[in-house]
Amino acid sequence: MQINAVIFPSPTIKTPVLDHLGSRHRVAYVHKMLEHGTGADRQLAVFEKTKKLAELASYINSQYLVGI
């Protein structure tokens, strides 16, 4: 069992506290960050790959409103 599963229960598991507090979507987002990294992680990956600030700025601009 991964430590992440212990600290942050799966959003599909019935956890009354998450439902009572209305925070199930927050925990689901934590799982997304653990799987895919944070925005900063992705930005660093773009810069490491391209070594160009212009490419990084373009990536940040392209991601700015994604998911809103």
DSSP file (Angstrom, degrees, kcal/mol; ACC not computed):
  #  RESIDUE AA STRUCTURE BP1 BP2  ACC     N-H-->O    O-->H-N    N-H-->O    O-->H-N    TCO  KAPPA ALPHA  PHI   PSI    X-CA   Y-CA   Z-CA
    1    1 A M              0   0    0      0, 0.0     2,-0.1     0, 0.0     5,-0.0   0.000 360.0 360.0 360.0 132.0    0.0    0.0    0.0
    2    2 A Q    >>  -     0   0    0      1,-0.1     4,-0.9     4,-0.0     3,-0.6  -0.467 360.0-125.5 -75.0 148.4    1.3    3.4   -0.9
    3    3 A I  H >> S+     0   0    0      1,-0.2     4,-2.4     2,-0.2     3,-0.5   0.843 110.0  63.3 -62.2 -32.6    1.7    6.0    1.8
    4    4 A N  H 3> S+     0   0    0      1,-0.2     4,-2.9     2,-0.2    -1,-0.2   0.870  98.8  54.4 -59.6 -36.3   -0.4    8.4   -0.3
    5    5 A A  H <4 S+     0   0    0     -3,-0.6    -1,-0.2     1,-0.2     5,-0.2   0.805 110.1  47.1 -68.6 -28.6   -3.4    6.0    0.0
    6    6 A V  H << S+     0   0    0     -4,-0.9    -2,-0.2    -3,-0.5    -1,-0.2   0.915 119.1  37.6 -77.8 -44.7   -3.1    6.0    3.7
    7    7 A I  H  < S+     0   0    0     -4,-2.4    -2,-0.2     1,-0.3    -3,-0.2   0.918 128.2  31.6 -74.4 -44.3   -2.9    9.8    4.1
    8    8 A F  S  < S-     0   0    0     -4,-2.9    -1,-0.3    -5,-0.2    -2,-0.0  -0.882  85.9-143.4-118.7  97.6   -5.3   10.7    1.3
    9    9 A P        -     0   0    0      0, 0.0    22,-0.1     0, 0.0    -3,-0.1  -0.211  35.6 -87.4 -60.2 150.5   -8.1    8.1    0.9
   10   10 A S    >   -     0   0    0     -5,-0.2     3,-1.6     1,-0.2    18,-0.1  -0.283  31.7-126.7 -56.4 137.8   -9.2    7.4   -2.6
   11   11 A P  T 3  S+     0   0    0      0, 0.0     4,-0.2     0, 0.0    -1,-0.2   0.689 109.7  59.3 -63.4 -15.0  -12.0    9.8   -3.6
   12   12 A T  T 3  S+     0   0    0      2,-0.1     2,-0.2    16,-0.0    -2,-0.1   0.650  83.8  96.7 -86.9 -14.7  -14.1    6.8   -4.6
   13   13 A I  S <  S-     0   0    0     -3,-1.6     2,-0.9     1,-0.1     0, 0.0  -0.556  87.6-112.4 -74.8 136.9  -14.0    5.4   -1.0
   14   14 A K        +     0   0    0     -2,-0.2    -1,-0.1     4,-0.0    -2,-0.1  -0.594  45.9 169.1 -72.9 106.2  -17.1    6.3    1.0
   15   15 A T    >>  -     0   0    0     -2,-0.9     4,-1.6    -4,-0.2     3,-0.6  -0.937  23.3-159.3-122.0 105.3  -15.7    8.6    3.7
   16   16 A P  H 3> S+     0   0    0      0, 0.0     4,-3.1     0, 0.0     5,-0.2   0.829  89.6  58.2 -56.6 -35.0  -18.5   10.3    5.6
   17   17 A V  H 3> S+     0   0    0      1,-0.2     4,-2.6     2,-0.2     6,-0.2   0.918 104.5  50.8 -63.5 -42.5  -16.2   13.1    6.8
   18   18 A L  H <>>S+     0   0    0     -3,-0.6     5,-2.3     1,-0.2     4,-0.8   0.911 115.0  43.2 -61.3 -41.4  -15.4   14.2    3.3
   19   19 A D  H  <5S+     0   0    0     -4,-1.6     3,-0.3     3,-0.2    -2,-0.2   0.912 112.8  51.9 -70.0 -42.4  -19.0   14.3    2.4
   20   20 A H  H  <5S+     0   0    0     -4,-3.1    -2,-0.2     1,-0.2    -1,-0.2   0.901 116.5  39.6 -62.0 -41.7  -20.1   16.0    5.6
   21   21 A L  H  <5S-     0   0    0     -4,-2.6    -1,-0.2    -5,-0.2    -2,-0.2   0.570 107.1-126.2 -84.8  -9.0  -17.5   18.8    5.1
   22   22 A G  T  <5S+     0   0    0     -4,-0.8    -3,-0.2    -3,-0.3     3,-0.2   0.846  74.5 121.7  69.0  33.3  -18.1   18.9    1.3
   23   23 A S    >>< +     0   0    0     -5,-2.3     4,-1.8    -6,-0.2     3,-0.5   0.217  25.2 109.5-115.5  14.7  -14.4   18.4    0.6
   24   24 A R  H 3> S+     0   0    0     -6,-0.7     4,-2.1     1,-0.2     5,-0.1   0.893  79.9  54.6 -58.3 -39.7  -14.4   15.3   -1.5
   25   25 A H  H 3> S+     0   0    0      1,-0.2     4,-1.6     2,-0.2    -1,-0.2   0.821 104.7  54.8 -65.0 -30.4  -13.4   17.3   -4.6
   26   26 A R  H <> S+     0   0    0     -3,-0.5     4,-1.8     2,-0.2    -1,-0.2   0.919 108.6  47.1 -67.9 -43.1  -10.4   18.7   -2.7
   27   27 A V  H  X S+     0   0    0     -4,-1.8     4,-1.9     1,-0.2    -2,-0.2   0.882 108.8  55.5 -66.0 -37.2   -9.1   15.3   -1.9
   28   28 A A  H  X S+     0   0    0     -4,-2.1     4,-1.7     1,-0.2    -1,-0.2   0.890 106.6  51.0 -61.3 -38.0   -9.6   14.2   -5.5
   29   29 A Y  H  X S+     0   0    0     -4,-1.6     4,-2.4     2,-0.2    -1,-0.2   0.864 105.0  56.2 -68.8 -35.0   -7.4   17.1   -6.6
   30   30 A V  H  X S+     0   0    0     -4,-1.8     4,-2.3     1,-0.2    -1,-0.2   0.912 106.3  51.1 -60.6 -42.0   -4.7   16.0   -4.1
   31   31 A H  H  X S+     0   0    0     -4,-1.9     4,-1.9     1,-0.2    -1,-0.2   0.897 108.2  52.0 -62.5 -39.7   -4.7   12.6   -5.8
   32   32 A K  H  X S+     0   0    0     -4,-1.7     4,-2.9     1,-0.2     5,-0.3   0.920 110.4  48.3 -62.0 -43.7   -4.3   14.4   -9.2
   33   33 A M  H  X S+     0   0    0     -4,-2.4     4,-2.1     1,-0.2    -2,-0.2   0.883 110.0  51.8 -65.0 -38.0   -1.3   16.3   -7.9
   34   34 A L  H  < S+     0   0    0     -4,-2.3    -1,-0.2     2,-0.2    -2,-0.2   0.860 116.5  40.5 -67.0 -34.2    0.3   13.2   -6.5
   35   35 A E  H  < S+     0   0    0     -4,-1.9    -2,-0.2    -5,-0.2    -1,-0.2   0.909 131.5  21.8 -78.0 -44.3   -0.1   11.4   -9.8
   36   36 A H  H  < S-     0   0    0     -4,-2.9    -3,-0.2     1,-0.2    -2,-0.2   0.463 104.1-121.0-109.1  -3.5    0.8   14.2  -12.2
   37   37 A G     <  -     0   0    0     -4,-2.1    -1,-0.2    -5,-0.3    -2,-0.1  -0.112  38.1 -63.6  84.2 171.3    2.8   16.6  -10.1
   38   38 A T     >  -     0   0    0      1,-0.1     4,-2.0    -4,-0.1     5,-0.2  -0.331  50.4 -99.7 -85.3 172.5    2.1   20.3   -9.3
   39   39 A G  H  > S+     0   0    0      1,-0.2     4,-2.4     2,-0.2     5,-0.2   0.883 126.2  54.4 -58.8 -38.5    2.0   23.1  -11.9
   40   40 A A  H  > S+     0   0    0      2,-0.2     4,-2.6     1,-0.2    -1,-0.2   0.891 105.3  53.0 -64.2 -39.0    5.6   24.0  -10.8
   41   41 A D  H  > S+     0   0    0      1,-0.2     4,-2.0     2,-0.2    -1,-0.2   0.923 111.2  46.2 -60.5 -44.0    6.7   20.4  -11.5
   42   42 A R  H  X S+     0   0    0     -4,-2.0     4,-2.0     2,-0.2    -2,-0.2   0.883 111.6  51.6 -68.0 -38.0    5.3   20.6  -15.0
   43   43 A Q  H  X S+     0   0    0     -4,-2.4     4,-2.4     2,-0.2    -2,-0.2   0.918 109.5  49.7 -64.0 -43.6    6.8   24.0  -15.6
   44   44 A L  H  X S+     0   0    0     -4,-2.6     4,-2.9     1,-0.2     5,-0.2   0.893 108.9  53.2 -61.5 -39.0   10.3   22.8  -14.5
   45   45 A A  H  X S+     0   0    0     -4,-2.0     4,-2.0     2,-0.2    -1,-0.2   0.904 108.5  49.6 -63.6 -40.9    9.9   19.8  -16.8
   46   46 A V  H  X S+     0   0    0     -4,-2.0     4,-2.4     2,-0.2     5,-0.3   0.933 113.9  45.5 -62.7 -45.4    9.2   22.1  -19.7
   47   47 A F  H  X S+     0   0    0     -4,-2.4     4,-3.3     1,-0.2    -2,-0.2   0.914 111.8  51.2 -66.0 -41.8   12.2   24.3  -19.0
   48   48 A E  H  < S+     0   0    0     -4,-2.9    -1,-0.2     1,-0.2    -2,-0.2   0.874 114.1  45.6 -61.9 -36.1   14.5   21.3  -18.4
   49   49 A K  H  < S+     0   0    0     -4,-2.0    -2,-0.2    -5,-0.2    -1,-0.2   0.910 129.0  22.2 -72.7 -43.4   13.4   19.9  -21.8
   50   50 A T  H  < S-     0   0    0     -4,-2.4    -2,-0.2    -5,-0.2    -3,-0.2   0.764  78.8-150.1 -99.2 -28.5   13.6   23.1  -23.8
   51   51 A K     <  +     0   0    0     -4,-3.3     2,-0.5    -5,-0.3    -4,-0.1   0.746  61.3 119.0  58.9  25.1   16.1   25.3  -21.8
   52   52 A K     >  -     0   0    0     -6,-0.3     4,-1.8    -5,-0.1    -1,-0.2  -0.978  56.7-158.2-126.7 123.1   14.1   28.3  -23.3
   53   53 A L  H  > S+     0   0    0     -2,-0.5     4,-2.9     1,-0.2     5,-0.2   0.843  96.5  59.4 -65.3 -32.8   12.3   30.8  -21.1
   54   54 A A  H  > S+     0   0    0      2,-0.2     4,-2.2     1,-0.2    -1,-0.2   0.902 105.7  48.2 -62.9 -39.7   10.1   31.8  -24.1
   55   55 A E  H  > S+     0   0    0      2,-0.2     4,-2.4     1,-0.2    -1,-0.2   0.892 111.7  50.3 -65.9 -39.5    8.9   28.1  -24.3
   56   56 A L  H  X S+     0   0    0     -4,-1.8     4,-2.8     2,-0.2    -2,-0.2   0.928 110.2  49.2 -64.1 -44.8    8.2   28.1  -20.6
   57   57 A A  H  X S+     0   0    0     -4,-2.9     4,-2.5     1,-0.2    -2,-0.2   0.895 110.9  50.8 -61.6 -39.9    6.2   31.4  -20.9
   58   58 A S  H  X S+     0   0    0     -4,-2.2     4,-2.3     2,-0.2    -1,-0.2   0.905 110.9  48.7 -63.6 -42.0    4.2   29.9  -23.8
   59   59 A Y  H  X S+     0   0    0     -4,-2.4     4,-1.7     2,-0.2    -2,-0.2   0.933 111.3  49.0 -63.3 -46.6    3.5   26.8  -21.7
   60   60 A I  H  X S+     0   0    0     -4,-2.8     4,-0.9     1,-0.2     3,-0.2   0.925 112.0  49.4 -59.8 -44.1    2.4   28.8  -18.7
   61   61 A N  H >< S+     0   0    0     -4,-2.5     3,-0.5     1,-0.2     4,-0.4   0.897 110.2  50.6 -61.1 -41.1    0.1   31.0  -21.0
   62   62 A S  H 3< S+     0   0    0     -4,-2.3    -1,-0.2     1,-0.2    -2,-0.2   0.784 115.9  42.2 -69.0 -26.5   -1.4   27.8  -22.6
   63   63 A Q  H >< S+     0   0    0     -4,-1.7     3,-1.0    -3,-0.2    -1,-0.2   0.517  86.2  98.8 -95.7  -6.9   -2.2   26.3  -19.1
   64   64 A Y  T << S+     0   0    0     -4,-0.9    -1,-0.1    -3,-0.5    -2,-0.1   0.865  96.0  23.2 -54.1 -48.0   -3.4   29.5  -17.4
   65   65 A L  T >  S+     0   0    0     -4,-0.4     3,-1.6    -3,-0.2    -1,-0.3   0.311  88.8 128.1-105.0   8.2   -7.2   28.9  -17.8
   66   66 A V  T <  S+     0   0    0     -3,-1.0    -3,-0.0     1,-0.3    -4,-0.0  -0.472  80.0  11.7 -67.0 129.6   -7.1   25.1  -18.2
   67   67 A G  T 3         0   0    0     -2,-0.2    -1,-0.3     1,-0.0    -2,-0.1   0.472 360.0 360.0  85.7   2.1   -9.5   23.5  -15.7
   68   68 A I    <         0   0    0     -3,-1.6    -2,-0.1     0, 0.0    -1,-0.0   0.443 360.0 360.0 -96.6 360.0  -11.3   26.7  -14.7
